[in-house]
Amino acid sequence: EDAMDVDSDQDSSDDEADSATPRRSQSETAQDTETEALAGAFQDPKMARILTSIPQCLPFDRRVKLFDTLLQVDKSKTQDDAADMQGAMLAMMRGEDFDQATSRVSVEIRRASLYQDSMEQLNQLGPKLKRKVKVSFINQHGAPEPGIDGGGVFKEFLDDLIKDAFSPPPADAAAAT
């Protein structure tokens, strides 16, 4: 009799847990499948042209889901972190350079000419710019600055680049042109 009471207590807690987790309706699952199909349709140039020319033919929430799906597909193609790490570990065991074994793109930026170097090097990357970018700064003496780009150096690079790009030119440089 006590065992039955324990079972009934467990059953009620299972029911509560089931009701606490939201269940996806069949229509939501069907919409997700349809969104994935639309993302696949973007590979057809005619469908891509239609969806980019008249996006209002899809409700906003579906466009957002479609955009997220397209981003995930693109990211999986360009930034496969697990495969990068596995390849990097194997390369390091063979004595190869870590950056060459991953899909990271390396750029060297001179602090003295940050904007010019950035534009030259980043424009040359083209589609590779979707990959992770490793930034190395070169100081005013021409020596590489020590540091590991775990994201902080890249953030510093973007902050400095934006400041340079949007700051007004010095008064003496404006008068020279």
N, C-alpha and C positions, 0 to 999 in steps of 0.2 A: 504494500500500500504506500509506503514511504517512497519507493522507487517511482511509483506513478506520479506522486506529487512533484518530485524532482523533474521528471520528464515534462510535466505540464508547465512548470516554471521556465524550463528551457525553451519550450515551444513559444510561450508568450514573448520571451526576450528575442527570439528569432524573428517573430512577426514584427516587433518594434524596429529591429534593425533593418528588416526588409522595407518597412514603410519609411524609414529615415533616409534610405538611399533612393534618389530619384530614378525612376525607370524611364527609359527612352521609349516613346511610343513608336508604333510601326511607321507612322507618317514621318517622324523625325529621322528614323533610320533610312527610309526611302529617300528623303530629301538629301541626306548625306551621300547616299549612293549616286543620286542624280547630280550632286555637286561634283563628285569625283569624275563622273562621266563628262560633265561640262569642262572640267579642268583638262581632261584628255582631249576634248574637242578643240582646245586652244592650239593643238598641234596642226589642226587643219586650218590653213590660211584663210579660207572663206569664213569659217565659223569665228575665228579670232577677229577678223575684220568686222563682222556683224556685232559681236559682243563688245568690241571697243568703240564702235561707231554709235550704237544705240544701247548703252548699258541699262537704260531705264526699262528695257524689256524684261529685266529680272528685278524682283523685289530687292530692296536694300540689304536685308539680312542674308539673302542668298548670294548677293554680290560679295559681301564680307566673307562668307564661308568659302566662296570660290577663290577670293584673293588669298585667304589663309592657306587653302589647299595648294594653290600655285606656288606660294612662298615655301611651303614645306617640301614640295617636289624639287624646287630649285635649290633649296638648301641641302637636301639629301644628295643632289648631284655634285654640288661644289664644296660642301663642307662635311665629309664623312669622318667625324672625329675618331670613331673606333678604328676604322681602317687606317687612318693617319697614324694613330698611336702604335698600332701593331707594326706597320711598316717602319715607323721611326725606331722602334725598339730593335727590330731586325737589322736595320741599317747601322744603328749604333753598335750592335754586337759585331758587325763586320768592319767597324771603324770608319763608317761614312759620316758625313755631316747631317745633323738632325734636320735642319731646315730643308735640305735637298730631298730628304726622304718623305717629307710631309707636303701637303698641297698649299702650305703657306707661301706667300709671296714676300720677299724681302726688299725693302727700299732703304737706301742710305740718304739721309737728309742733312745738309749743312745748315747749322743754325743761322749762320750769317745770311744765307739766301734761301730761307725756308720756303717762301711762297714759290719762287722760281723752280727750285728743285722738286717741290711737290707736284707742281703742274706738269713738268717734264716727265717725271717718273710715273705718276699716277695715270696720266693720259696714255702712256705707252702700254699700260697693263690691259686696257680694253676689257674683255669679258673676265679676265683673271682678277679684276678688282672685286668680284663677288667672293673671292676666297678670303681667308684671314690674312691680314697684312702685318708683317713684322717690321717695325720701324727701328732703325739704328740712327742715332744722331751723331754727327761729326762736329766737334767743337771748333773754335776759331783757330786752333793750331793745326787742324787737319787730322786730329787723332779721334778714333771712335770713343764715344762716351760709354763707360761701363754701365751695364744694366741688363736686366732680363725683361723682355716684353711679355708680361703676363696680362697685359691689358692696360696697365697704368701708363706705359710709355706711349702707346697708341692714343690714349685719351689726351695725354699732354700734347702730342703731335696735333691732334684735331683742334684742341683748344687754341694752340699757338697759330695754327693755319687759319682758323676762323678770325682770330684777332688781326692777323696780317691782311687777310683778304678784305675785311670790312673796315679797316682803319683808314682814315683819309691820308693821302700822301703828305709828306712833310712840305712845308711852305716853300723851301728852297728847291725841291724837286719839281714842284708844280710850276715854278717860275722858269725853270730851265726848259720846259717843253713848250 
